[in-house]
């Protein structure tokens, strides 16, 4: 969903399966969902898990019409592998209700539609999906396809199944059957039916006399649906086959790079994007992804020109909040204030709620403010319990803080400029972290009756110890669905502070600080001794019970 400001908002559905959406391709993208144990590390992976989509902009004075039509393929609404008149009608409807799809200063709806139809009739070469024999049965194929396009998917499945039985060696008939099964899977919310479609796509691509365009369309669709089901390695194999068949297609190579990233194989993804950029050095999609990989390798300065140039290219798949996020972050780490120009641009493009609030996995309409009072949260009972029992909590933390216990592990989320920062996690993504509570039973016992904390699937409960000389870079959390509580346990008299937006505060022993970590925040530890706090994430109080149950973990 997209809120009134254009910020991506999440539907309350579990990730994976046929519950919603699909995978956009062409520029090279994928949608799926998974999570891990290190929030920022996995957030960087999640940064590539959303739907990588693009918006075509039609200009009256554009000369490269073929290029425009290539971009318009993103609006293949009927799934037939091309952009045609039926798709133009859908695009016209979007134009009427969403002016952002076009540059409208000197254009009107009629001229957009005229240009689109002109491009289709004069310049667009439709994919050649029919072989020589299939042209003789085109009327039969078209009749079955018409049923599918009209949404009569059960009838379409039967019609194409009849054609497949009648013409078992027809790749186009089998591809049509796969598309109809795919549509039926969406209608039924059935992964079993989608699996059937995947098998039929494979069969269609392997039949003799399949045209190159049909092979490409069939395998691309198969890879997209494999990714949608979370079968990342299967999708990778499909895309590798596609690239092998069509080595000159840079969009397919871009998709292959994303597929490698989705299984955590950054090294292979990097190699793919290097190959793309060697052939097409101005490819914006490859640039932003290559820059992202460099940044994940902590090659901050090297990542900046790739991220910046890729965003400035305007290529499909580049106008994404994740790339504005990482470019701004890289610039901040280099001490370059132009970071806020890019954050502002990301905000203006609808990717961020504001320059300060830059979380990417959001629910629309939640109250947004950097600092909260206990009364604001409605969680007064929890806060009172924490503050009344802070010494008990502190003493249990001190009893396990010795390095020999191995319970406090170094922060591994690449958030520190310098210093030492250890954490001991009790709950992660709404679940207890292994046997951690055995070491601090009183602390865990105090929290058990507060599901707003222990059941927060988008948060953590943990101890945090920070040594003198530590600085945590300005950063934002991944979601606006939580608030973060800090209970002071051991706080030096001076030298420790936290900034959220432009408001800097200090911890106090036995007191809870509450902030929304989807807003930019930064930490300094310049005291002479360690700082120890207890971090408790809670659901944003305005989330419904249904949302708390159905939102995916982060």
C-alpha positions as MATLAB code, in Angstrom:
seq = 'XXXXXXXXXXXXXXXXXXXXXXXXXXXXXXXXXXXXXXXXXXXXXXXXXXXXXXXXXXXXXXXXXXXXXXXXXXXXXXXXXXXXXXXXXXXXXXXXXXXXXXXXXXXXXXXXXXXXXXXXXXXXXXXXXXXXXXXXXXXXXXXXXXXXXXXXXXXXXXXXXXXXXXXXXXXXXXXXXXXXXXXXXXXXXXXXXXXXXXXXXXXXXXXXXXXXXXXXXXXXXXXXXXXXXXXXXXXXXXXXXXXXXXXXXXXXXXXXXXXXXXXXXXXXXXXXXXXXXXXXXXXXXXXXXXXXXXXXXXXXXXXXXXXXXXXXXXXXXXXXXXXXXXXXXXXXXXXXXXXXXXXXXXXXXXXXXXXXXXXXXXXXXXXXXXXXXXXXXXXXXXXXXXXXXXXXXXXXXXXXXXXXXXXXXXXXXXXXXXXXXXXXXXXXXXXXXXXXXXXXXXXXXXXXXXXXXXXXXXXXXXXXXXXXXXXXXXXXXXXXXXXXXXXXXXXXXXXXXXXXXXXXXXXXXXXXXXXXXXXXXXXXXXXXXXXXXXXXXXXXXXXXXXXXXXXXXX';
ca = [
       0.000    0.000    0.000;
       1.048    3.600   -0.466;
      -0.010    6.274    1.968;
      -1.106    9.792    1.143;
       2.502   10.977    1.204;
       3.596    8.261   -1.182;
       5.496    6.354    1.517;
       5.407    2.582    1.201;
       3.082    1.112    3.796;
       2.784   -2.555    4.577;
      -0.278   -4.696    4.379;
      -0.813   -6.825    7.438;
      -0.016  -10.153    5.772;
       2.686  -12.694    6.366;
       5.513  -12.734    3.857;
       5.776  -15.398    1.191;
       3.089  -17.340   -0.663;
       0.163  -16.071   -2.629;
      -1.154  -13.726    0.046;
      -0.279  -10.625   -1.915;
       1.757   -9.134   -4.711;
       4.448  -10.604   -6.885;
       7.874   -9.855   -8.242;
       8.611   -7.039  -10.641;
      11.277   -7.622  -13.246;
      12.626   -5.921  -16.335;
      14.921   -3.606  -14.413;
      15.765   -6.649  -12.369;
      13.879   -7.021   -9.142;
      12.329   -9.363   -6.640;
       9.932   -9.447   -3.776;
       9.943  -11.844   -0.913;
      10.554  -11.744    2.795;
      12.851  -13.273    5.382;
      14.615  -12.122    8.496;
      17.626  -12.851   10.665;
      19.054  -12.228   14.050;
      21.101   -9.111   13.472;
      18.742   -6.292   12.756;
      20.921   -3.969   10.714;
      22.778   -6.753    8.908;
      19.514   -8.310    7.814;
      18.040   -4.910    7.143;
      20.697   -4.463    4.450;
      19.551   -7.718    2.909;
      15.921   -6.732    3.352;
      16.801   -3.582    1.487;
      16.791   -5.750   -1.628;
      13.670   -7.762   -0.798;
      11.017   -5.342   -1.635;
       9.329   -4.998   -5.072;
      11.827   -3.253   -7.366;
       9.486   -1.277   -9.585;
       9.794    1.569  -12.042;
       7.659    4.376  -13.394;
       7.756    5.256  -17.068;
       7.713    8.945  -17.935;
       6.457    9.899  -21.379;
       7.833   13.079  -22.965;
       6.468   14.582  -26.149;
       9.887   15.397  -27.531;
      11.514   12.027  -26.851;
      13.385   10.671  -29.847;
      14.250    7.140  -28.694;
      10.779    5.624  -28.991;
      12.047    2.056  -28.764;
      13.620    2.876  -25.425;
      10.341    4.361  -24.200;
       8.412    1.278  -25.219;
      10.977   -0.869  -23.434;
      10.318    1.071  -20.257;
       6.563    0.861  -20.782;
       6.865   -2.924  -20.586;
       6.766   -2.379  -16.830;
       3.039   -1.752  -17.400;
       2.322   -5.120  -18.994;
      -0.974   -5.336  -17.136;
      -2.337   -8.419  -18.838;
       0.765  -10.575  -18.445;
       1.167  -11.425  -22.108;
       4.801  -10.379  -22.161;
       4.355   -7.063  -23.960;
       2.790   -3.609  -23.733;
      -0.222   -3.351  -26.004;
      -3.529   -1.498  -26.350;
      -5.123   -3.396  -23.450;
      -2.235   -2.357  -21.221;
      -2.529    1.219  -22.486;
      -6.106    1.319  -21.237;
      -4.887    0.345  -17.781;
      -2.149    2.962  -18.000;
      -4.706    5.571  -19.027;
      -6.720    4.774  -15.925;
      -3.604    5.190  -13.782;
      -2.830    8.460  -15.493;
      -6.252    9.823  -14.602;
      -5.891    8.994  -10.940;
      -2.158    9.393  -10.409;
      -0.577   12.433  -12.030;
       2.799   11.416  -10.637;
       3.124    8.816  -13.372;
       3.710   11.554  -15.918;
       5.252   14.951  -16.339;
       2.033   16.945  -16.584;
       3.138   20.551  -16.882;
       2.440   20.735  -20.614;
       0.688   17.427  -21.252;
      -2.835   16.225  -20.688;
      -4.394   12.814  -20.445;
      -5.395   12.751  -24.096;
      -1.901   13.521  -25.327;
      -0.439   10.818  -23.065;
      -2.819    8.265  -24.458;
      -2.191    9.409  -28.015;
       1.560    9.140  -27.544;
       1.266    5.691  -26.006;
      -0.875    4.425  -28.872;
       1.468    6.090  -31.379;
       4.441    4.311  -29.864;
       2.575    1.006  -29.939;
       1.386    1.280  -33.535;
       4.468    2.880  -35.063;
       7.473    1.670  -33.117;
       6.691   -1.238  -30.818;
       7.681   -4.682  -31.959;
       5.591   -7.192  -30.061;
       7.363  -10.286  -28.795;
       7.131  -13.149  -31.246;
       5.469  -15.787  -29.107;
       4.046  -17.906  -31.940;
       6.049  -20.329  -34.024;
       5.142  -21.083  -37.632;
       2.624  -23.810  -36.798;
       1.013  -21.814  -33.980;
       0.162  -19.019  -36.367;
      -2.281  -21.453  -38.004;
      -4.121  -21.920  -34.670;
      -3.847  -18.295  -33.561;
      -7.629  -17.862  -33.428;
      -7.962  -20.725  -30.951;
      -5.128  -19.376  -28.788;
      -6.593  -15.863  -28.889;
     -10.007  -17.157  -27.796;
      -8.502  -18.838  -24.734;
      -6.346  -15.790  -24.000;
      -9.401  -13.545  -24.177;
     -11.016  -15.563  -21.390;
      -7.925  -15.094  -19.234;
      -7.720  -11.364  -19.857;
     -11.382  -10.991  -18.924;
     -10.693  -12.663  -15.578;
     -12.511  -15.890  -16.411;
      -9.520  -17.838  -15.192;
     -11.206  -21.198  -14.549;
     -12.579  -21.211  -18.099;
      -9.185  -20.094  -19.410;
      -7.432  -22.965  -17.654;
      -9.863  -25.434  -19.189;
      -9.554  -23.842  -22.627;
      -5.767  -23.915  -22.606;
      -5.741  -27.429  -21.174;
      -7.853  -28.541  -24.137;
      -5.424  -26.837  -26.516;
      -2.447  -28.507  -24.827;
      -4.082  -31.907  -25.198;
      -4.878  -31.137  -28.835;
      -1.486  -29.597  -29.609;
       0.956  -31.103  -27.063;
       4.019  -29.733  -28.877;
       2.767  -26.128  -28.870;
       4.910  -23.953  -26.532;
       2.441  -21.044  -26.787;
      -0.535  -23.169  -25.730;
       1.400  -24.469  -22.745;
       2.588  -20.961  -21.849;
      -1.012  -19.781  -21.963;
      -1.998  -22.619  -19.660;
       0.773  -21.622  -17.231;
      -0.413  -17.988  -17.205;
      -3.992  -19.092  -16.579;
      -2.908  -21.400  -13.752;
      -0.871  -18.539  -12.319;
      -3.930  -16.266  -12.398;
      -6.047  -18.981  -10.797;
      -3.459  -19.428   -8.044;
      -3.742  -15.732   -7.288;
      -7.515  -15.926   -7.206;
      -7.543  -19.035   -5.004;
      -4.641  -17.905   -2.827;
      -3.228  -21.354   -3.535;
       0.477  -22.147   -3.449;
      -0.278  -25.632   -4.761;
      -1.841  -24.152   -7.886;
       1.108  -21.790   -8.236;
       3.458  -24.759   -8.063;
       1.475  -26.325  -10.877;
       1.961  -23.146  -12.908;
       5.703  -23.268  -12.257;
       5.856  -26.772  -13.685;
       3.875  -25.723  -16.742;
       6.144  -22.716  -17.339;
       9.129  -25.083  -17.303;
       7.444  -27.471  -19.738;
       6.647  -24.619  -22.145;
      10.231  -23.355  -22.151;
      11.640  -26.797  -22.944;
       9.425  -27.685  -25.880;
      11.071  -27.711  -29.315;
      10.250  -24.875  -31.693;
       9.620  -22.392  -28.886;
      10.502  -18.906  -30.104;
      13.291  -17.037  -28.292;
      10.780  -14.425  -27.104;
       8.530  -17.096  -25.629;
      11.436  -18.807  -23.880;
      12.460  -15.496  -22.358;
       8.925  -14.560  -21.255;
       8.279  -18.028  -19.825;
      11.482  -18.334  -17.815;
      11.279  -14.748  -16.540;
       7.782  -15.411  -15.262;
       8.909  -18.664  -13.685;
      11.802  -16.972  -11.885;
       9.503  -14.227  -10.612;
       7.034  -16.706   -9.173;
       9.788  -18.837   -7.651;
      11.048  -15.746   -5.842;
       7.522  -14.947   -4.736;
       7.303  -18.372   -3.104;
      10.657  -17.802   -1.411;
      12.441  -20.391   -3.555;
      15.453  -18.208   -4.097;
      17.898  -20.853   -5.245;
      15.407  -22.211   -7.745;
      14.900  -18.701   -9.097;
      18.657  -18.261   -9.286;
      18.995  -21.409  -11.385;
      16.228  -20.214  -13.717;
      17.870  -16.813  -14.162;
      21.265  -18.393  -14.769;
      19.685  -20.411  -17.557;
      18.135  -17.247  -19.000;
      21.442  -15.399  -18.981;
      23.123  -18.360  -20.618;
      20.522  -18.315  -23.419;
      20.433  -14.507  -23.754;
      23.943  -13.298  -22.773;
      23.468   -9.848  -24.329;
      20.385   -8.974  -22.246;
      21.611   -6.655  -19.493;
      18.221   -6.581  -17.734;
      18.429  -10.336  -17.239;
      21.955   -9.982  -15.842;
      20.652   -7.332  -13.464;
      17.929   -9.713  -12.308;
      20.570  -12.403  -11.813;
      22.572  -10.049   -9.612;
      19.537   -9.456   -7.405;
      18.932  -13.210   -7.193;
      22.474  -13.673   -5.857;
      21.896  -10.936   -3.294;
      18.691  -12.581   -2.117;
      20.610  -15.695   -1.065;
      23.364  -13.624    0.539;
      25.932  -14.247   -2.186;
      27.242  -10.706   -2.484;
      30.458  -11.877   -4.106;
      28.663  -13.417   -7.078;
      26.298  -10.459   -7.332;
      29.247   -8.108   -7.411;
      30.833  -10.087  -10.225;
      27.584   -9.939  -12.236;
      27.292   -6.163  -11.876;
      30.936   -5.702  -12.785;
      30.216   -7.621  -15.995;
      27.199   -5.428  -16.723;
      29.093   -2.195  -16.100;
      32.001   -3.349  -18.266;
      29.566   -3.673  -21.172;
      27.115   -0.902  -20.251;
      28.938    1.588  -17.995;
      25.929    3.901  -17.750;
      23.503    1.198  -16.590;
      21.885    2.863  -13.582;
      20.345   -0.293  -12.136;
      23.736   -2.009  -12.044;
      25.326    1.102  -10.564;
      23.012    1.430   -7.560;
      23.306   -2.258   -6.758;
      27.057   -2.262   -7.184;
      27.255    0.774   -4.919;
      25.070   -1.001   -2.366;
      27.425   -3.992   -2.379;
      30.490   -1.777   -1.951;
      28.834   -0.080    1.014;
      28.008   -3.443    2.587;
      31.758   -4.187    2.310;
      32.376   -0.958    4.237;
      33.950    0.636    1.166;
      32.058    3.794    1.944;
      33.883    6.325   -0.226;
      33.924    3.954   -3.223;
      30.199    3.288   -2.967;
      29.132    6.937   -3.198;
      29.684    7.671   -6.918;
      27.926    4.457   -7.959;
      24.909    5.107   -5.738;
      24.757    8.778   -6.736;
      25.188    8.236  -10.475;
      22.736    5.362  -10.455;
      20.065    7.465   -8.771;
      20.705   10.390  -11.098;
      20.327    8.107  -14.127;
      16.612    7.735  -13.500;
      16.772    4.208  -14.921;
      13.945    1.804  -14.020;
      14.484    0.223  -10.634;
      16.740    2.979   -9.292;
      14.156    5.325   -7.779;
      13.941    3.362   -4.550;
      14.148    4.554   -0.967;
      16.789    1.991   -0.125;
      19.312    3.611   -2.400;
      18.565    7.130   -1.135;
      18.942    5.690    2.369;
      22.344    4.140    1.732;
      23.715    7.048   -0.289;
      22.781    9.476    2.468;
      24.263    7.200    5.109;
      27.517    6.864    3.165;
      27.784   10.626    2.736;
      27.144   11.189    6.470;
      29.940    8.787    7.344;
      32.256   10.779    5.100;
      31.235   13.998    6.876;
      29.424   15.294    3.793;
      26.323   17.351    4.650;
      24.948   16.834    1.148;
      23.513   13.654    2.670;
      20.493   15.700    3.727;
      19.966   16.859    0.156;
      19.546   13.229   -0.828;
      17.344   12.510    2.169;
      15.205   15.472    1.161;
      15.060   14.208   -2.398;
      14.052   10.778   -1.106;
      11.345   12.424    0.966;
      10.099   14.429   -2.012;
       9.996   11.221   -4.069;
       7.746    9.706   -1.411;
      10.237    7.209    0.010;
      10.688    8.756    3.469;
       8.064   10.165    5.814;
      10.424   13.110    6.409;
      14.100   14.005    6.199;
      14.488   12.773    9.785;
      12.198    9.728    9.703;
      13.689    7.387    7.121;
      12.439    3.910    8.028;
      11.421    1.847    5.008;
       9.081   -0.803    6.446;
       6.154    1.204    7.710;
       2.484    1.137    8.565;
       0.550    4.131    7.333;
      -0.943    6.713    9.659;
       0.911    6.008   12.910;
       1.678    8.939   15.192;
       5.202   10.132   14.449;
       7.367   12.033   16.932;
      11.007   11.501   17.937;
      10.641   11.557   21.718;
       7.762   10.096   23.729;
       6.624   10.450   27.331;
       5.432    7.438   29.328;
       1.896    8.795   29.198;
       2.096    9.129   25.387;
       2.772    5.415   25.036;
      -0.058    4.097   27.171;
       2.400    1.548   28.591;
       2.570    3.081   32.063;
       2.434   -0.263   33.883;
       5.454   -1.615   32.001;
       7.432    1.584   32.536;
       6.657    1.639   36.266;
       7.724   -2.009   36.555;
      11.039   -1.255   34.869;
      11.764    1.811   36.987;
      10.723    0.177   40.294;
      12.912   -2.852   39.648;
      15.857   -1.213   37.938;
      18.360   -2.297   40.605;
      17.316   -5.941   40.257;
      17.685   -5.693   36.502;
      21.064   -3.947   36.883;
      22.415   -6.521   39.321;
      21.506   -9.442   37.058;
      23.178   -7.698   34.121;
      26.334   -7.054   36.136;
      26.440  -10.697   37.185;
      26.773  -11.858   33.558;
      28.711   -8.938   32.111;
      32.119  -10.551   32.602;
      33.677  -11.280   29.198;
      34.357  -14.850   30.215;
      30.621  -15.612   30.151;
      30.465  -14.832   26.441;
      26.909  -13.523   26.784;
      27.653   -9.951   25.746;
      28.676  -10.014   22.096;
      30.127   -7.120   20.070;
      27.704   -5.039   18.035;
      28.020   -6.370   14.490;
      25.595   -4.100   12.659;
      28.244   -1.725   11.295;
      26.861    1.206   13.264;
      30.008    2.225   15.148;
      32.564    4.719   13.961;
      34.830    3.676   16.845;
      34.829    2.122   20.293;
      33.406   -0.992   21.944;
      29.725   -1.821   22.221;
      28.430   -5.130   23.567;
      24.878   -6.489   23.693;
      23.139   -9.390   25.418;
      19.805  -10.190   23.760;
      16.902  -11.762   25.693;
      14.097  -11.483   23.118;
      14.386  -11.141   19.345;
      11.487  -10.739   16.897;
       8.935  -11.611   19.567;
      10.692  -14.810   20.686;
      13.076  -15.657   23.493;
      16.690  -15.796   22.365;
      17.678  -19.369   23.147;
      18.529  -19.973   26.810;
      19.369  -16.336   27.540;
      16.711  -15.944   30.233;
      18.286  -18.727   32.311;
      21.089  -16.277   33.116;
      18.780  -13.414   34.165;
      15.576  -15.086   35.385;
      14.321  -12.195   37.499;
      14.568   -9.730   34.641;
      12.755  -12.060   32.254;
      10.138  -12.801   34.890;
       9.361   -9.111   35.204;
       8.739   -8.818   31.470;
       6.711  -11.980   30.851;
       3.359  -10.270   31.443;
       3.967   -7.466   28.924;
       3.209   -8.772   25.405;
       3.625   -5.276   23.987;
       7.346   -5.911   24.600;
       7.920   -9.678   24.534;
       5.587  -10.089   21.547;
       7.049   -7.209   19.523;
       8.106   -9.046   16.349;
       9.812   -5.943   15.060;
      12.002   -5.342   18.065;
      14.378   -6.668   20.695;
      14.860   -6.766   24.447;
      18.535   -6.616   25.386;
      21.246   -5.242   27.646;
      23.653   -2.781   26.056;
      27.077   -1.888   27.433;
      29.164    0.815   25.804;
      32.777    1.553   26.651;
      34.428    5.000   26.755;
      35.468    6.433   23.397;
      32.552    4.953   21.450;
      30.637    6.846   18.791;
      27.588    5.406   16.993;
      26.942    6.868   13.551;
      23.697    8.725   12.857;
      21.233    6.053   11.741;
      17.573    5.095   11.659;
      15.789    1.883   12.491;
      13.982   -0.123    9.795;
      10.361    0.399   10.848;
       7.923    2.880   12.386;
       6.050    0.028   14.077;
       7.960    0.156   17.362;
       9.107    2.520   20.085;
      12.380    2.008   21.919;
      12.745    2.287   25.708;
      16.141    2.789   27.381;
      16.320    2.058   31.122;
      19.448    3.550   32.682;
      21.350    1.002   34.813;
      24.947    2.281   35.154;
      25.310    5.838   33.858;
      28.490    7.916   34.277;
      27.854   11.434   35.571;
      29.015   13.093   32.345;
      30.004   12.216   28.795;
      27.114    9.998   27.663;
      24.385   11.372   25.419;
      21.938   10.448   22.699;
      20.570   12.670   19.936;
      17.266   11.967   18.206;
      16.622   14.466   15.378;
      17.942   17.773   16.758;
      17.151   17.043   20.414;
      20.003   15.640   22.547;
      19.361   14.009   25.925;
      21.170   11.987   28.606;
      20.276    8.817   30.490;
      19.564    8.638   34.214;
      19.897    5.595   36.418;
      16.496    4.099   37.147;
      14.689    6.207   34.548;
      13.262    5.259   31.171;
      13.936    7.292   28.017;
      11.532    6.613   25.143;
      12.103    7.480   21.496;
      11.022    6.388   18.037;
      14.150    4.929   16.459;
      12.732    5.308   12.932;
      13.952    8.900   13.366;
      17.654    9.653   12.952;
      19.594    9.153   16.190;
      23.247    9.176   17.251;
      25.136    8.176   20.423;
      28.342    9.391   22.112;
      30.150    7.723   25.011;
      32.922   10.078   26.130;
      32.869    9.218   29.847;
      35.646    7.631   31.889;
      33.772    4.378   32.556;
      31.256    2.082   30.878;
      27.576    2.882   30.311;
      25.012    0.087   30.851;
      21.347    0.324   29.797;
      18.422   -2.061   29.282;
      16.693   -1.727   25.896;
      13.032   -2.723   25.560;
      11.275   -2.354   22.218;
       7.475   -2.169   22.250;
       4.814   -2.115   19.565;
       3.733    1.336   18.475;
       0.649    1.921   20.650;
      -1.587    2.748   17.677;
      -1.122   -0.631   15.995;
      -4.202   -2.834   16.190;
      -4.098   -6.318   17.666;
      -4.580   -7.745   14.186;
      -1.605   -5.796   12.866;
       0.560   -6.945   15.762;
      -0.324  -10.544   14.974;
       0.115  -10.390   11.209;
       2.998   -7.997   10.528;
       6.115   -9.871    9.433;
       9.129   -9.953   11.778;
      12.128   -7.661   11.371;
];
